[in-house]
Amino acid sequence: QTQHLTMTQGLFWEIVGGADKGGILVRAGKELKSEEKSGRLSHGALVREIEFLENGRLHYEIVKGTGPETGWVSIQISGKELARRTAAPLEDDLEDEAPEGTSELMWQIQKRCNKEMKRPVPEWKQISIEQVMKNHEKMAPGMFYGLNFPWTEEMLLSSKFGAEWLTQAMHVAGTLSQDNKILKVSADPFKITTGNNGGKFLFEVEYLHSSPDLHTRLFAKIPHSMEPATQSDRLSTSVNKQPMEFYELNSSRLLEATLPVKIPRYYFGDISNETSNFILITESINFKDPQRLDFEGKTRGAPKERLQPFEIEGPYDKCMDWCLRGEPKEYYMALVRCDAKMAGLGKAGAFGDTTHLRKYFEDFSSVPKEAYGMKAECSGQPPNQLKTKIDTALSFMADTGKVLFPSFCGTEVFQQKLRTTLMKLNAYMAEMNYWCHSDPDYIVFTHNNLNVDNGYFWRNAEGELELGVFDWGSMGSKSLGFKMWWWMYCQDFEVMSENMDAYLDCAVSTMKDFGGPKLDKEVLRMQFTLTALQQMFGLIAAVGQIYKMCPKKEWPSIKDRYDPRVGENIHGKSTLRLYLQVMRTICLILEEWKADQIVDDFEEKVTSLLGVGKKGPSTMQA
């Protein structure tokens, strides 16, 4: 019996036909009437794909089983399946029985992750808008398991996929035992209406052998559709933010057993580099109170009922902290503590070989100095273009949308401060990115966007707040101060400002406690503030988008942030509410934290580090 288990590259097929005939017919060529080879390819054989044609002809090389070493077969005849794609064969070097003190389920997850770490997966190749537009409806095998997969709710529930496909998917992912299968897949009546970076839906499954360890209500994350209302969001995530979904899928696929925080149980996930389509299937989180969120702020200041221990709060959404069942500081401290713990453990090597991780996650620790694009001239966008965006944003904040912004936004002093500060930072944009990542101690492996809507919270028996985490897009290694901004930026400025020292102290001490180096709190503060100002470049460019979501004619009658026209989610996304609140926050950071002086201090630091003189006024003027 042939067995070449060292072969792990490429796509693989399992021979599922021919059980009653001693295997399936093999021919020497791709033509259906080419010479028939001696012997049949055995039922249950594993073969590696050499070439696959659209007419269903497969050129294979045998890996495990009996029959011709190589040849051509049909994957189906008269609608009967003869061969199906499957995962690469991987050795498992862990014991079958769980060690003492480890549950059987946790041990199976560890074994699965251990095998996944060995799975050969190609590195992501950058794709273009044109490629996504051309291929988004094309069926293509996934990068991880080589299976075709659904990327809409309708596809998953269809007869083409459904229970049979989901059984195969979970088998190849190692999340369902080979002697079990899915009997039925059905729609869940609850519809998820939020999500900035993808579509989401719930569905129900029935198993042949039910078990407390198998969830029957599952969650799926998929790309935004290419319909007009969400096409720009799809292109933003698939192209501008690529490969964030690749990183997210890898987080669940590879790290479920080693992350120091609970995450939804992984069942399957894959993505096509050719089409950008993807799917992630996990357990559905059993939120206790998934009622409509209080977008209008009617419950502000009102006491919230405390749930029973271990009942899961929420779900929550961005920039709506009045919905939290406790004090906002408590939630953000939990987020900081969670991510800083992960950062420390990453420095201590808890997640495995860093060389391996660099292949599957964002990694700024290996970016060469010359890649940052630093130069004596302005290293940001053209100053004249930036000035136009700043002027448009100032007009909006001081006039059209002034009800949502501090009154000082209308003063000439503040407006000149904003122009000068952003123009200077823009001149040093590449240098800022380099400086934030120049000391490897500050480059940490953690979640990149851990907001309250990316966590699910409960209280233990002692009343202490605990959390789990999902939405691992853009997981990887980047500067801690950069990441802290993206954990904190959606809270109200007043809460952020009052507790900023506590957040920084918590990050420094927790990271050190879990194996990382002791960082300088003030360096983190500068990284945090510079990253906030960096986001302002994107926000001031989005005024046109703000007007599309809330036209100018509406603004004279808007009284506050709780008006549904600016407070509600639009097409299921918090974009408008987020843009408005974060613009306000950054204005307050500039004014109250004296961020203009922080930029001046940064200029001193980075020019000293690089051994160059300060940039001239021409790099900061339109």
N, C-alpha and C positions, 0 to 999 in steps of 0.2 A: 504493500500500500504506500503510495507516494505521500510524503509529508515534508513540506518546505516551510516550516513555521518561522524561519528567520526573515521571510519576505513580508514586509509590512508597508511598503510604499504603494500608492495608487488606490484604485477602487476594487472592491471585492464583491463576489456573487456567491450565493448559496444555491445549489441545485435542489429544487423542491419538487421536480417532476420525476416521472419514471420509476416510482416506487414499486409498481406492479410489473415493470418490464426490465428490471435490472439496470435502470439508468436511462439516459436520454441519448439520442442519436447525435453523432459528431461527424462533421464533414471537413474536408481538407481546405476548402475555400469559402468565401463569403456568399457565393452563389448557392441558391437552394438546391441546384442539381449538380453541384460539384461532387467529387469523389467521396464516398462514404468511408470513414476510417474504421479500422478494426477495433471492436470493443465499444462499449457504451460508457459514458461518463456517469459515475455512480450517483444514485440518489443520496443527498446529504453532503456531496462533495463541496469543497470550498475552492474557488478559482479566482485568480487575479485577472482583471480586465486589461487586455492589451489594446483593444479597439472596440468601440461600440457604435453601430450604425443606427440611424433613425428608423430603419425598417425592422429593428428588433433583432438583428444578427450580432452576436457577441463573439469576438476573437479572444480566447482565454489562454491562460497558463495555469496548470493545476497546482494547487497548494496542498490540499489534503483530500484524500479519496482515491478512487481507482478509475482507470480509463486512460484514453489517450492523453499524453503529457500536454499537448496543445492542439488547438483546432477551432472550428467555428460551430456554434450552436444557436438555436432560436430560443429566445427567452419566453415565448409563448406560442401555442398552436391552437387555433380555433377558440381563442379566448381563455384557454387553460394555461395557467402560469407554470413555466418550467424552471425558471431561474429568477432570483430576486437579489437586489443589492443588499449587502450586509456590511458590517464593520470589519476592520482589519483584525486578524488574530493577534492577540496580545497575551504574553505570559503573565501570570499572577504569582508574585514571590512572597505573598503573605499567607499565613496559616489559615486553614479553613475555619477553625474554631476561634471564637472571640476570646481574647485574653480576659482574665478575671477582672471584673469591675467595668468592663465594656459591654454595652448591650449588643444583642445580635444585630439589630438594625444599624447602630452606629458602626459596627464592625463591617457590615456589608457596604456602607457608604465609604468607609476608609479604603476598602478593597477596590471599590469602583473608582475612586479618585486616584488611587495608586496606579491602576491600569490606564486611566485616562492620561496621566502624566507621561506615559510611554507611547501614547498614540501619535503617529507621525502626521502632523497637520501642516500644510503649507503656510507660509507667512502671508499676511494680507497684502494685496497689491492695490494701489490707489486706483479708484475708478472715477469716471467723469459724469457730469450731468447727462451728456449725450448717451453714455452707456446705460445709465439707469433708465432714461426715457425709452431707449430702444429695447431693453431686455426685461423690464419690470413684470411683464406678463408671461415671460418664458419659464418653462419648467426646467430646472437644473438641479443636479445632485448637490447635497451639502458638503461643506469642507471637512466636517468631522467624521461623519459616518457613511458618506457616499450614497445616501438615500434621497430620492425625490421627496419633497415635503410640502404640505399646504402652508399658505401664508395669509389665508383669510378664514373667518369663521365658517363661511359657506363651504369652502373647500374641505375643511377638517370634518364637517358633518356630512359630507357627500359620500355616496357609495364608492367613489374612486379612492377615498382615503378611509375615513371612519374607523371602525373597531379593528379591522384587519390590519390597516396601516399602523395604527397606534400600538397594537400588540408588537408588530415587528420593530417599531421605533424604540419602544421601551426594552425589548429584548437586546437590541444592538447597543443601547445605552447602558445596559446592565442594571436597570432600575425595576425590572419585573422578571421573576424567575422563569426559566424556560418551560416549566410545567404549568404555567398560568397564562391566561390570555384575557383580553378585553372582549366582552360579549356585546356591549352596546355603548354607543356614544350619543349623547343627546344635548340639546341646547339648555342653558340655564336661563330662567326668566329674568334674573337680575342683570341689568345692563350697566357697564362701567362707562361713565361719561367724562372721566378726567384722564389726562396723560399728555405731556408736552412732547415726548420723544417716541411715540408709537401708539398703535391701537391695542386695545386690551379687551378680552372677553372671558367669561366663565363657561364651563361645560361640565356635564355629569358623565360618569362612566360606571359600568357594571363589570365586575371581574368574575371569571370562572370560580376562583377561590378567593373569597373576600378575606381581609385581614385587618386588624387594627393599625398595622403599619402601612396600609395602602389607602390613600385618600380617594374618595369617590367624587369630590367636587374639585375640579382642577381649574387653573388659571392659565391663560395663554397671552403672550405678548407678541405682536406682529407689527409689520411696518404700517405707517399711515398709508391710506389709499392714495391713488393718484387723481382722485376727484378734485375739481377746482378748489373747493374749500380747504383741502389739506395738502395739495400738491407742493406748495412751498415748504411746508413742514417736512414732507417726505424727502424732498431734495436737500433740505438743510441737514437732516440727520444722516441720510445715506451718503451724502457727498461732503458737505462742509464739516460735519462732525465725525466723519469716518475715521477709524472703524469702531465707533463706540459700541455698536451691537456685538461685534466680534469679541471685544473685551468683556461685555456683560455676560455673554454666553460662556466664555471661558471661566468667569468667576464662579458660576454655579457648577459647571462641568468639572473643573479642576480643584476648586478650593472649598467645596461644601464641608469636607471633613476637617479642615485645618483653620478656617476662619474662627476668630475668638468671639463670634456673635452668631445668634440663631439666624438662619436664612430660610426662605420657603424651600421645602423638599423638592429637589430636582428630579424631573422625570424624562425630559428630552429637550434638546435644543440643537439647532443647526442653522447655518447661513450659507448663502451662495455668494462667492466673490464676483461671479459673472453678472448676477442680476440684482444684488443687494437685498434680495428677499431673505427673511429669516423667521424663525419661530422659536419661542422659549415656552416650555410647558412645566409648570411647578404646581405644588399644592396651592389651593386658594386659602388665603388667610381668613380665619373666622372672626371678622370684626363684630363686636357686640352691637354697635349702633350705627349701621351704615345709612342713616337717613340723610336727607338733603342737607348740605352744609348751610350754615347761617351766613350767606354772602352779604346780607344787609346789616350785619353787626348788631342785631336786636338783642343778643345775649351778652353783649359787652358788659363786664363788671358784675354780671349775675353769677351767683354760686353755681357750680356744676356738680351734679350728682356723681359721687365716687362709685366706680364699679366694684364688683367683687374681686378678690385676688385672682389673678391670672386671666381675667376677662380682658379681651383686647380692645383698646380704645380706637375710635376713629372709624374710617380713615380720615386723615387731615389733608389740607391742601396748603399751597404756598401763600404767604402774605395774608394769613387769616388766623393769627395766633390767639384771637379772642375765643376761638373754638376749642382750644386746648383745655383739658379737664383740670389742669394744675397750673402753677406759675410758669410762664414761658422760660424763665431762667433754668428751671429744673430740666426741661426737655433739651435745651441747647447744651447744658452741661453734660447730659447723658450722651448726646451726639459727639461732643468733643472728646469725652472720656473713651468712648467706643473706638473712634478713629485713631486717637493717640495710642491706645493700647495696640491696635493693629500695626501702627507705625513702629512701635518699639519691638514687637514680635517679628516684624519684617526685617528689621536691622539685626535681630538675633538669629535669622535664618529659619524661622518657624514654617515658612511656606515653601521650602524646598530650594533647589538649585536656582540661583539668581540668573544664570545664563539661560536656563530653560524658560524662566518667567518672562525674560525680556522678549522672547519670541511671541508671546501670547498676550502681553499687556503693554500699555503705554510706558515708555521708559526714558526719562530725561537724564538718567545717570550716565548714559553712554553717548550723549550728543556731543560731538566735538566742538570746540570753541569756534572754529571757522564757520560752523553751520548756522550760527545765530545771525549772521549778516551785519555785524557791527562795522561802523565806518565813521569817518570824520564828518560826513554830511548827515543830514537827517535820516535816521534809520526807520522811521515810521511812514505814515502815508504822506502824500504831498501836502505841505502846509496850507496852500490855498484851498484845497478841497476840505481840509479839516476846519478851516475858519468858517466856511459856508455852513457846515454841519453845526458848529458851535452856535453861530448866529441864529440858525433856524431853531435850535433847541432852546436858546435863551428867550427867543420870542414866545415860544410855547409856554415855558415855565413862568415868564414874567407877565404874560398877557392871557392867551387863550386858556391855559390850564392853571392859572395862578391860584385857584382855590385849593389845589392839592399840594402847593409848594410853600415853603417858608417865605415870608414877605421880603426878606433880604434878597431873594432872587431877582427882584425888580430894581435893585440899586446898582448904580454904575460901578461902585467899588467892588461888589461881589462879582459882577459880570466880567470886569477886567481881571479879577483874580482867577476866575474859572478859565478865561481865555489863556492867560499867561501860564497857568499851571499845566493845562492840557497840551499847550503848544510845546512847552519844555519837555514834558514826559514823552510826547510823540517824537521829539528829536532823538530821544534816548530809548526808543521802544525796544530795539534789539538788545541794547546794553542792559535794560531792565530785566529782560528775560534771562540774559546770561548771568547777571549778578544774583538773581534769585536761585540759580542752580549752580553757582560757582563753588559752593561748599557742599560736598557730598553728604555731610551729616544732616543737612536740611532736606535732602531728597528722600521721600518716604513712600512706601508702598501702602496705599489706603484707598478707600472709597473717594471718589472725586467730587461728589455732589450730594452730601448727606444732609438733606433738609428734613423737616418734620414729615413731609409727604413721602419720603423715601424710607421711613421707619414705621414700625408698628409697635405700640407701647402697651405695657400692662404693669400692674403692681404686684409684687410678691406678697407673701403672707405677713411680712413686717411693714408693708405699705411703701416699700422702696420702688422707685420707677425703674423698670427694665425695658429693653427694646430688642427687636429683631430688625433686620435690614433687607431691603430689596432694591431694585433698579441700580445695578452695578455698572451702568454705562461709563466708559472712559476710566475704568479701574486701572490703576498703575502707579508709577513712581514719578512724583513731581514735588516741587518745594512745599513744605508744610504750611508756610504762610499763605501761599497761593490757595492751597486746599482749604485752609481755615476760612478764607473769605467765602468760598463756595458752599461751606457748611452753614455759615452765619448770615448770609446776605439777605435772606427773606424775612428775618425778624425785624420788628420795629426798631428804628434807630435808638429810641430812648432806652429800650431794654439792652440793646447791644452796647451802648455807650456806658451805661451804669455798671455792666458786668464784664467789660472787656478785659480788665486785669485778671479777673477770676478765670475767664476762659483761657487766657494765655498761660497763667500759672498751672492750670489743670493740664493743658497740653504738654508743657515742659516736664512736669513731674510724672505724669502717667507714662509718657514715652520712655523716660529714664527707668521707671519702675519695671517696665516690661522688656528691657534689654537694649534700649537705644542710648545714644549719647545725650548728655545734658546740653540743651540748646539755650541760646541767648534770647530771652523774652523780647528784648527791644529789636533784635533782628527780625523776629517773627512779626512784631507789630509793623515794622516798615514793609516787609513783604506783603502783609495783609492790606495795608493802606494803598500801596502801589497797585495791587491787584484790583482793589475797588475802583481806583481811578482808571485803570485799564479797561474795566467793564464799561465805564462811561463812554468810551469811544464807540462801542457798539450801540449804546442806548441813544446817544445823540443822533446817530445815523438812522434811528428807527422812528423818528417823529412822523414821517410819512405813513408808516405802518400803523402808528397810533391813530392817525386820522382815518385810516381805512376801517379800523375797528370801532372807533367812536368819532363820527364826522364832526367837523367844526361847528355845524349848526346846533349840535347838542350841548356844547360846552357852556353857553351862557346860563343854562338852567341847572347845571350840576352844582350841588352844594357841598358835597364831601366825598370821600373815598368809598363810602358805603352805597352810593347810588348804583343801582343795578347796571347802568350803562357802562360803568367803569369797574364795578366790583365783581360782576358775574363772570364765569368762565365763558369763553367764546369758542365755539366748535370743540367744546370739551377741554380747552386749554386755558391756563392761568396767565397767558402771555401779557395781556393788556394790564391787568392788575399788578403783575410783577414789574413790568417796565416802569409804571408810574411810581410804585413804592420805592423801587431801588434807585431811580433817579433822585427822588427826594432824599433818600438815605445818603447818597454820595455827595449831594449838595451840603448836607449837614456835616458830613465827615470833613469836607473841605473847609467849612466855616468854623466848626466847633473844635475839631481836632487839629486845625491849622495844617492841613495836608499840603498846602503850598510850601511850608517850611520843611516838611518831610521830603518833598521832592528835591528841594535845595540840598538837604543833607545827603540824599541818595546820590545826587550829582557829584558831591565831594567824594563819597565812598567809591563810586564806580570809576571815576577818572583816576583816583589814586590806585585802585586795584589794577587797572589796565596800564597805568603809567603814561597816560596821555593828558593833554590839556583839555579844558572845557570847550564845548562846542560854541561856535560863534552865533551872534544874534540872527544871522541869515537863515540858520537851520530852524528857527522858531518863529519866523515871520512869513506871512502870506505874500 
